[in-house]
């Protein structure tokens, strides 16, 4: 059962919003990884201090475990030419649901109808189709938002690495560059499968991680491949009517055991990013995080009782998004909106390539 089905809190989507000057939306990462600013909020007192990500270790004390998402971003944006002799069409590949058949988002989706075909670089042909197995549709809360395209021959990761583009979010108003191939990945990314970066981890460097371990802070990893569940906008007026898309996660035994040991010592669990929060909270049963593979459609918003995490390192999120609802549930609605107003006043950089926020 999804969280949205369990909560009794009723809210309007517009309640979690704020005014953001467009110039504060980061179009590029800071010059060097690890140089971002960091707002630190004490969620009990509401106190806020302004720091930078290099001071993360000084904000923490053992026993603490820092959990990170090691999913790697796929070069999932590809361009095809409509047949016969049509225009250029952009597709964002989300998931290969069957061999050769990909769930995707298509530009001008209403025009991309079943039966329409496209020529892609490298002699690849792709055609929109409606799968005979309707289960791939029922897994998505809004089938009209996606298209299914079959490629011949089937695509592989080597093809996408050569011909694909980094799937930068639409609020970054430029084409991807070679710089993004490095900076839109975390330094510890390992397993390819995400269509957006787990952006809180983009701030972390080897130096920062070493400073954490030197202080006795434990580091651990899980995998959640970022997809529609993370970035699909809320279109309903009432938040309890929003349905999350399922995302796959995998929690190693070592991570689950380290979390349990830390909690038994009275320590804290710090999640690096909302994807880690969703994976850990979904895998917690009877007050314990269980290892293994799973899927989550959890929608966390104010009223949710957190079972696992005690601290959260995150970015500044878009208005009326599921991510902003999650941090509002963790820090308090009024406190998080107040913090965002202060971030705007202090010229923090927002969204994927923006600055960081530590909530503890």
C-alpha positions in Angstrom: 0.0 0.0 0.0 1.4 3.4 -0.9 1.9 6.0 1.8 -0.7 8.3 0.2 -3.3 5.6 0.9 -2.3 5.5 4.5 -2.2 9.1 5.5 -5.2 11.1 6.7 -3.7 14.5 6.2 -5.5 16.5 3.5 -3.6 19.3 1.7 -3.8 21.2 -1.5 -0.8 21.0 -3.8 -0.5 24.8 -3.9 0.2 24.8 -0.2 3.9 23.7 -0.8 5.0 26.5 -3.1 7.3 29.5 -3.1 8.4 32.3 -5.4 11.7 31.7 -7.0 13.6 34.3 -9.2 14.6 32.5 -12.4 18.2 33.7 -12.1 18.6 31.5 -8.9 18.0 28.3 -10.9 21.5 26.9 -11.4 22.2 26.3 -15.1 25.7 24.8 -14.4 27.4 23.2 -11.5 29.8 25.3 -9.4 33.3 25.6 -10.8 34.6 22.7 -8.6 32.7 19.8 -7.1 32.6 20.2 -3.3 32.4 24.0 -3.3 28.6 24.4 -2.9 27.0 26.4 -0.1 25.1 24.5 2.5 22.2 25.7 4.6 21.9 23.8 7.9 18.6 23.6 9.7 17.8 22.3 13.1 14.3 21.0 12.6 13.5 21.0 16.4 14.4 24.6 17.0 14.1 25.9 13.5 17.6 27.5 13.8 19.4 28.0 10.5 23.1 28.6 9.8 24.9 29.2 6.6 27.8 27.0 5.8 29.3 25.0 2.9 29.4 21.4 1.9 33.1 21.0 2.9 32.0 21.5 6.5 29.6 18.5 6.5 31.8 16.3 8.8 31.9 19.1 11.4 28.1 19.0 11.6 28.0 15.3 12.4 29.1 13.1 15.2 29.4 9.3 15.6 27.7 7.0 15.8 26.2 8.2 12.5 25.8 6.3 9.2 25.6 8.2 5.9 23.6 6.3 3.3 24.1 7.2 -0.4 22.5 6.1 -3.7 25.0 4.6 -6.1 22.8 4.6 -9.1 24.4 5.9 -12.3 22.6 8.1 -14.8 22.0 6.7 -18.2 22.5 8.8 -21.3 18.8 8.4 -21.9 17.9 11.3 -24.1 18.0 10.4 -27.8 16.8 12.1 -31.0 15.1 10.5 -34.0 13.9 11.7 -37.4 10.2 11.0 -38.1 9.5 8.9 -41.1 9.1 9.7 -43.9 11.3 12.8 -44.0 9.9 14.4 -40.9 11.3 16.5 -38.2 13.6 15.8 -35.2 11.8 14.2 -32.2 13.3 13.9 -28.7 12.8 10.9 -26.5 13.7 10.3 -22.9 14.1 6.6 -22.2 12.8 5.6 -18.8 13.0 1.8 -18.7 13.4 -1.2 -20.9 10.2 -3.1 -20.1 10.8 -5.9 -22.5 13.8 -6.7 -24.8 13.9 -3.9 -27.3 10.8 -2.2 -25.9 11.3 1.0 -23.9 9.0 3.1 -21.8 9.8 6.8 -22.7 8.7 10.3 -22.6 8.3 11.9 -26.0 8.4 15.5 -27.0 5.0 16.7 -28.3 3.7 13.3 -27.1 0.2 13.8 -28.6 1.7 13.7 -32.1 3.8 10.5 -31.4 1.1 7.9 -32.0 1.3 4.1 -32.2 2.6 3.1 -35.6 4.7 6.1 -36.1 8.4 5.3 -36.8 11.7 7.1 -36.5 15.3 6.8 -37.7 17.9 7.1 -35.0 21.7 7.4 -35.3 23.7 4.3 -36.1 21.1 2.7 -38.3 18.6 2.1 -35.6 14.8 2.3 -36.3 12.2 2.8 -33.6 8.4 2.6 -33.8 5.7 3.6 -31.3 3.5 0.7 -30.3 0.9 -0.3 -27.7 2.3 -3.4 -26.0 0.0 -6.5 -26.2 0.7 -6.9 -22.5 -1.2 -4.1 -20.9 0.5 -4.7 -17.5 3.2 -2.3 -18.5 0.5 0.4 -18.8 -1.3 -0.5 -15.5 2.1 0.0 -13.7 2.0 3.7 -14.6 -0.5 6.1 -13.0 -0.9 8.2 -16.2 -0.4 6.1 -19.4 -1.1 9.1 -21.6 2.1 10.7 -20.3 4.4 8.1 -21.8 5.1 6.3 -25.1 6.4 2.8 -25.7 8.9 2.5 -28.5 10.4 -0.7 -30.0 13.9 -0.4 -31.4 15.3 -2.6 -34.1 18.0 -3.7 -33.5 17.5 -3.4 -29.7 19.5 -0.7 -27.9 22.2 -1.5 -25.4 24.2 0.7 -23.0 27.2 1.0 -25.4 24.8 2.5 -28.0 23.4 5.0 -25.5 26.9 5.9 -24.3 27.9 6.8 -27.8 24.7 8.3 -29.2 22.7 9.4 -26.1 22.7 12.6 -24.2 22.6 13.4 -20.5 19.0 13.8 -19.4 19.4 17.3 -17.9 16.1 18.5 -16.4 14.0 21.0 -18.5 14.7 23.9 -16.2 18.4 23.7 -17.3 17.9 25.7 -20.5 20.9 24.5 -22.5 22.1 21.4 -24.3 24.3 18.9 -22.4 28.1 19.1 -22.8 31.1 16.9 -22.0 31.2 18.6 -18.6 27.8 17.2 -17.7 28.9 13.6 -18.4 31.1 13.9 -15.3 29.3 16.5 -13.2 25.8 15.0 -13.5 27.1 11.8 -11.9 28.0 11.2 -8.3 31.7 10.2 -7.8 30.5 6.8 -6.4 27.9 6.0 -9.1 28.2 2.4 -10.0 25.0 0.8 -11.4 23.5 2.4 -14.5 19.8 2.8 -14.6 18.7 6.3 -13.6 17.0 8.9 -15.9 17.9 11.7 -13.4 20.7 12.2 -11.0 20.3 11.6 -7.3 21.4 15.2 -7.0 22.2 15.5 -3.3 25.2 13.3 -3.9 26.6 15.5 -6.6 28.2 17.7 -3.9 30.3 15.0 -2.3 34.0 14.5 -3.1 36.6 12.0 -2.1 38.0 14.6 0.3 34.5 15.1 2.0 34.0 11.3 2.3 37.4 10.8 3.8 36.7 13.6 6.3 33.6 11.7 7.4 35.3 8.4 7.8 38.2 10.1 9.7 35.7 11.3 12.2 34.3 7.8 12.7 31.2 8.3 10.5 30.1 5.1 8.7 29.4 5.2 4.9 27.0 2.9 3.2 25.2 2.5 -0.2 22.0 1.4 -1.7 20.6 1.6 -5.2 17.4 3.3 -6.4 17.1 3.9 -10.1 15.6 7.4 -10.4 12.6 7.5 -12.7 9.1 9.0 -13.0 8.4 8.4 -9.3 10.9 11.1 -8.4 10.3 13.7 -11.1 6.7 13.3 -12.4 4.9 16.5 -11.5 1.8 16.6 -9.2 -1.2 17.3 -11.4 -3.9 16.8 -8.9 -5.3 19.7 -6.8 -5.4 17.5 -3.7 -2.1 15.8 -2.8 -3.8 12.6 -1.6 -5.0 12.0 -5.1 -1.5 11.9 -6.6 -0.2 8.4 -7.5 3.5 7.8 -7.6 5.2 5.7 -10.2 7.1 2.6 -9.0 10.9 2.7 -8.8 13.2 -0.2 -8.2 15.6 -0.3 -5.3 18.2 -2.7 -3.8 19.5 -2.5 -0.3 22.7 -4.6 0.4 22.9 -6.8 3.5 25.9 -4.8 4.7 23.9 -1.5 4.5 21.0 -2.9 6.4 23.2 -4.4 9.1 25.2 -1.2 9.5 22.0 0.8 9.9 20.7 -1.7 12.6 24.0 -1.5 14.5 24.0 2.3 14.4 20.4 2.5 15.6 21.2 0.0 18.5 24.0 2.3 19.6 21.5 5.3 19.7 23.1 6.7 16.6 21.7 8.6 13.6 20.9 7.7 10.0 21.7 10.4 7.5 20.1 10.0 4.0 21.9 11.6 1.1 18.9 12.6 -1.0 15.2 11.9 -1.2 15.8 8.7 -3.2 17.6 7.2 -0.2 14.8 8.3 2.1 12.2 6.6 -0.1 14.2 3.4 -0.4 14.9 3.1 3.4 11.4 4.0 4.5 9.9 1.5 2.0 12.2 -1.3 3.2 11.4 -0.8 6.9 9.1 -3.3 8.4 8.6 -3.8 12.1 11.1 -1.0 12.8 13.9 -2.7 10.9 15.3 -2.1 7.4 15.3 -5.3 5.4 17.9 -5.9 2.7 17.1 -7.0 -0.8 15.4 -5.8 -4.0 12.0 -4.1 -4.0 9.9 -1.5 -5.6 8.5 1.7 -4.0 5.6 4.0 -4.8 5.8 5.7 -1.5 4.6 9.3 -1.5 5.8 11.1 1.6 4.1 14.3 2.6 3.3 16.1 5.9 1.7 13.8 8.4 4.1 10.9 7.6 5.9 9.3 10.5 9.5 8.6 9.6 10.8 5.2 10.7 14.4 5.2 9.7 16.1 8.5 8.9 17.2 11.2 11.4 19.0 13.6 9.1 18.8 14.5 5.5 21.2 16.1 3.0 19.3 17.4 0.1 19.1 20.1 -2.6 16.6 22.9 -2.9 13.6 21.5 -4.8 11.0 22.8 -7.2 7.7 24.3 -6.0 4.7 21.9 -5.6 6.9 18.8 -6.3 6.9 15.4 -4.5 10.4 16.2 -3.4 9.4 19.4 -1.7 6.5 17.6 0.0 9.0 15.0 1.4 11.3 17.6 2.9 8.3 19.5 4.3 7.2 16.2 6.0 10.6 15.9 7.5 11.3 19.5 8.6 7.8 20.8 8.9 5.8 22.7 6.3 6.1 26.2 7.7 9.8 25.7 8.7 10.8 24.5 5.2 8.9 27.3 3.4 10.6 29.8 5.8 14.0 28.3 5.1 13.3 28.5 1.3 12.4 32.2 1.6 15.7 32.7 3.5 17.6 30.8 0.8 16.1 33.0 -1.9 17.0 36.1 0.1 20.6 34.8 0.5 20.9 34.0 -3.3 21.3 30.2 -2.8 21.4 28.3 -6.1 18.4 26.0 -6.7 17.6 22.6 -8.1 19.8 19.9 -9.6 23.1 21.9 -9.9 22.3 24.1 -7.0 23.4 24.3 -3.4 22.8 21.9 -0.5 20.6 21.8 2.6 21.3 19.7 5.7 18.3 19.1 7.9 19.0 17.5 11.3 
